[in-house]
Each structure stands twice: as C-alpha cells, then as structure tokens.
C-alpha cells in the first residue's frame, strides 16, 4: 500500500504583503528612532557626535540582530506547522522606555550635574539592569502567561497601546491635520478593507509619499534644513562602551527603584505581545522571545545605547497587512544601515512628522480592538479594568510634563490645590505605578470574579497585595511596605473572595463560541502537554 507524502507548503522569503508591512512597520520604527534622537540632543544635551556616532549605531546592531532572529523564529514556526501565513514578531526600541530613561533617569542627573555624559552613563546602567531582569523573566513569564486570563493580558496591552503608543501621535496628527488625516485615511482604507491601489502599490509607501507631498507643497518643510542635515551624514561603526557602562553600574542603587518594576514591565509586555500574536494565530515560544529581548538590552547597553529594544505591539496589524517573515528582517537591516550612516537628521528634514505618526494610531486601533474581539464578551469589563492603570500612568505623566514646563511640580503645587481643581493627582499616581503589572492583576481579579472562580480571584488579589507591599505596583520605589494601604486593600479583596469561595458557587457557563477562544488562548506546547497527560491518565 503506497502512502502519499504530505504536501510541503512553499515558504518564500518575501511576499507582496511583506512590502506593505515593511513600509508600515519601518515607518513605525523610524518614528521612534527619530524621537529618541531628538530627546538625546534636545533634552539631555548629548553632543550630536555621540548620538549619531555611538548611540544610534549601537541601537542599529541590536535592531538588525533582533529582527533577523525574529525572522528565523517565524520561519521555524512556519516549517513546524507547515503553513505560509506565519507573521514575524515586530521588534524595535521600546517606546515607553524611551521617555522613561530620558525624563526619569537621565534628565534629573543632567540637571543636577550639567554633565550629559554622567546622565548617559546612568542610562546605560539602567538599560543593562532592565535586560538582566528580562532574562530572568524568561523563566518566570511562561508560567504567568499560562495561568493569567487572556482579558487581563490583552487588556493591559491595549492600555499601553491606546495611551503611550497612540495619544502622542494623535496629538501630533491634529496639530497638522491637513497633512496627517489624508495619510490616516489611506492607511485605514488600505489596511482595514480589501480595496487595493492601482498596480497593487504598497499602501504604507503611498501614504508616506502623499503626506510628504502635501507637507512640501503646503510649505511645512524647508530646503535649507535638508541641505544642512545632508552635510552631517557620516559613517559610524559601533564599539563597546564598557567604561561608561561600568561607571554607571558603580552607582546602581538609585536606579533599581525604576529598573526593577520596569524590567518586570518589559517581560510582562513581551508576554502580552506573544499572547497577542497567539490570538492572531501564531504561537511563539515565550522563553525564546524574552531571552532575545533581554540579550538585546544587555548588548545594546554594552555598545552605548540606553534604549532597551523589545518585541512591539502590533503583530496582528502587520499580519492583517499581509506581512509574513521578510518584513521584520528588512526593517532591521534598513534601520540599522540608516543608523550606521547617520541618516536620521536628514530623514527628519525630508519627511513631515505628521506624515509618519498616523501608523502608530492605526496600531493603537488594532490592539485596542483585539482586546475586546479575542476575549469572551462576558470579560469586557475586565478588559476595561486592565486598561485603567495605564490610562492613569499616562495622565500623571502628562500632568508632570505640563507642570515642569510651567517651572513647577505636583509636589510644589500640592495635592490640596490639585484636588481643588478637580485633578486627583495623588490617587492617579498611586494607581499608575507599575501600570502594566497592576493592569494584569486587576484584570485577572475581575475575570475570575465574573466567572465565579473566587479561589483564583483570591490568589491574584493576594499577589496584588504582595506586589503593592514591596512597591512593584502602586509604589514610587522598591522598598518594604512601599504602599501598605493599597496592599491591605488587595488583601481584603482576597479575603472577600475566599469567603465567597466557601459557598462553592457554580462557575459561569461559557457563552456560545467562547470555548474556541479559550482553546486558542492556550499555547500549542501547553496544549500538547495537556493532551499527553490526559492520554496517560486514560492509559
């Protein structure tokens, strides 16, 4: 009896959809690198030679290595599952960390010492610590992912996407809406519908070209600026800056207060992004992802970059755009080349910011929608609960920046004056500390309460009490009894849930179609292990 061999699905290195995803994701990373370049030069006053000659080339090494690695993971998954629609995870400089390392770590040191190099050293040490914590998280994260409900994971990710990823670009868009809105409309038409441009022209490139043309024709750009930026182009080769890193690490104690919770944030964000990709159909090994993220941060810091790279939100968006494995590697290589050549000053002079940032708002839409679409309808309240801490963190950041621009601070103004003006700053500050982890805990408690699984709700509430007590969430720093009042509140919730669990209520019955969502939320490797255990029990 002859057996036919299974058909092997062809796996090309590039498909047409990769072109769309490349221009979309490439523009996304381009915006972020342009932003961090401006922050280094304009806020911390680092010399342009150090930014273009050291920091950007170091970041370029991390980006090209990371994106090639994620291309490899995508192709390995595609071969294992024999399908050609696997999309690589996007990878680039972490957006929230760009602002945190500049405004929380580097700027205070620069203002105190007037020495940008001292600030840079602290930033490198901070990024290194972040990387080490993410490497540790590679061995903890898979267990959290397995037992945390999907609404909590995707809800807190949506909170990041809606606030830190979307709101600043949205503000920049409406500042020059005559450029940005046509670009945004093109992206929506090309990426959310089946409408194609003539000759199947890539919609991401078309949107960028249209916005740039409108900006130049409308007088928003300047030829002298382009000429001046072109003179600054120079080849830069990265090298190790271990002397700067070790100097920064010699005084690392003050950095731990933010590095520990933000390291936890990083591996939790990586975990939620892997969950987001699983929701879209691509089940990646979480440990492989987190090890790469941690290594990227450590290597980047050793080479001179204080900006930890990480897996980005947005995998479902690039998958919907047709991206597969090639777009990630192409983005890493192209952005790295631009970093090595010092081209970012020239690019900032050529492309209007308003023509670039709409892609970030599009990603925010996709991730926010996914949090509700890929979770049971009954858990919608839990998604919103997971959003709230991230909204609070974003809001207090905006308040702090506004007060700093006015030459004052929340502490100087006082809680009474702020509360009298309707700004509940003190409460929002507590709520937003450790936002992504806080959202995960809060969302999980709400999910299990809705499902009447009160023992699990008590476990997550108890975890919230411990995390609050040591300051990983709802605390301004890592210390013993960082916020005892909040810890006590979570402890009371755990006790209440434990009391209701004594009544042994019948868990909520899943709605029609909900079972499929629950099955899809379990990683493929875990599903296989469960099936093996069940078979062994039957045997």
Buried (B, 14 or more C-beta within 10 A) or exposed (E): EEEEEEEEEEBEEBBEBBBBBBBBBBBBBBBBBBBBBBBBBEBBEBEEEBBBBBBBBBBBBBBBBBBBBBBBBBBBBBEEBEEEBBBBBBBBBBBBBBBBBBBBBBBEBBEEEEEBBBBBBBBBBBBBBBBBBBBBBBEBBBEBBEEBBBBBBBBBBBBBBBBBBBBBBBEBBEEBEEBBBBBBEBBBBBBBEEEEEEEEBBBBBBBBBBBBBBBBEEEBBEEEBBEEBEEBEEEBEBEEBBEBBBBBBEEBEBBBBBBBBBBBBBBBBBBBBBBBBBBBBBBBBBBBBBBBBBBBBBBBBBBBBBBBBBBBBBBBBBBBBBBBBBBBBBBBBBBBEBBBBBBBBBBBBBBBBBBBBBBBBBBBBBBBBBBBEBBBEBBBBBBBBBBBBBBBBBBBBBBBEEBEEEEEEBEEBEBEEBEEEEBBBBEBBBBBBBBBBBBBBBBBBBBBBBBBBBEBBBBBBBBBBEBBBBBBBBBBEBEEEBBBEBBEBBBEBBEBBBEBBEEEEEEBEBEEEBEEBEEBBBBBEBEEEEEEEEEEEEE
